[in-house]
């Protein structure tokens, strides 16, 4: 692919993300009006889904690693069929990783919309005491949200290097379906195993941060001009 084509592809990707973000914001506004759902509710739901996505991704990468480990012990049979199975596992890893990235982006957009609205609503208070309490809760929630998003981005940053290493192994095996190629992957597998262990540890931390954030954003703990604070 030539340079202009790459640039055009990058431009289309950015435009696509922008359109999607605007559609999501419109959806949330319509949902708030139609069914009374709140941005906080959407945010909690999205964090729950992101948490589940992290768990799915963690489990999928572990499954892929198990398959690669079994390959190293390969001692005969249909190597081409084994390769196709590994390729399927790698494809699933890519799909899971994309879902994680999508959830993180949506959480960032929702959190910003929630906090902007919360800031605006602070000015509606007549009671200085209640306004200060709500402002303190806002700052605490923003702090928890920053921690969550940082943890999720850290988990995301660990995914791509592992995917790259897996992709290299899948491509190498595709073009070298023989026992010598399998033996040559042993060292790379050891490196990937260590990378996956580190990635899983970071994901576990991100999952715990998601639990803490959802607890902090419990409806009963959010004061507001009317009832709940945002």
Residue, then its C-alpha position, 0 to 999 in steps of 0.5 A: x500500500x502506497x503512502x497516500x493510500x495509508x494516509x487516506x485510510x487513516x483519515x477515514x478511520x478518524x472520521x469513522x470514529x468521530x461519526x461513531x462518537x457523535x452517534x453515541x452521544x445522540x443515542x444517550x441523549x435520546x435514551x435519557x429523554x425516552x426512558x429516563x436513564x442517566x449518563x451515570x447509568x450508561x457509564x456504570x453499564x459500560x464499565x461493567x461491559x469493559x470489565x467483562x471484556x477484559x476478563x474475556x480477553x484475558x481468558x482468550x489469550x490464555x487459551x491461545x497460549x495453551x494452544x501454542x504451548x501444545x504446538x511446541x510439544x507437537x510430535x506428529x500428525x496434521x500440522x496444517x490443521x494445527x496451524x488453522x486452529x492456532x490461527x482461529x485462536x489468534x483471530x479471536x484474540x484480535x477481536x477481543x482486543x478490539x472490544x476492549x479498546x472500543x469500551x475504553x473509548x466509550x468510557x472516556x466519552x461518557x465520563x466526560x459527558x457526565x462530568x461536564x453535565x455535573x459541573x453545569x448542574x453545580x451552578x443550579x444549587x441554592x444551598x452552598x452546603x449541598x453544592x460543596x458536597x456535590x462538588x467534593x463527590x464530583x472530584x472524588x468520582x473524577x479521581x476514581x475515573x482517572x485511575x480506572x481509565x489509566x489502568x485500562x489504558x495500561x492493560x490495553x498497552x500490554x495487549x498489542x505487543x503480545x498480539x504482534x508476537x502471536x502474529x509473528x508466530x502464526x505467520x512463521x508457522x504458516x510458511x514453515x509447516x514442518x517440525x524444524x519450524x515448530x522447534x524454532x518457535x520455542x524461544x519466542x513462546x517463552x518470551x510470549x508466555x512472560x509477556x502474557x503473564x505481565x499482561x494478565x497481572x495488569x488486566x487483573x488490576x484494571x478489573x479491580x479498578x473497575x469494581x472500585x469505580x462502580x462501587x464509588x458510582x453507586x446511585x445512593x452515593x451521588x447527591x444532586x440538585x434533585x435526588x442523586x447528585x449529577 
